[in-house]
Amino acid sequence: MTLLDAPLGKTVIIIDYRGGKGVYSKLRQLGLTPGRKVKVLRYAPLGGPLMVDVGGRSVALGRGIADRVHIEVR
């Protein structure tokens, strides 16, 4: 399951992500590391970005990047 599939308002745990060094670097800069708990705050309409809560901070993620983040729902 990826971050795009996460239920709205539910806390999920990042398991892993796929992609090259650029994806890995970008996600780490945003604080999206394996083992981290995040919550999807909203999905923008018409294919826009997702807003996720990462440690009390709101972060916008494009759908292409969010589709690379594998999660587990708890």
Buried (B, 14 or more C-beta within 10 A) or exposed (E): EBBBEBEEEEEBEBEEBEBEEEBBEBBEEBBBEEEBEBBBBBBEEEEEBBBBBBEEEEBBBEBEBBBBBBBEEE
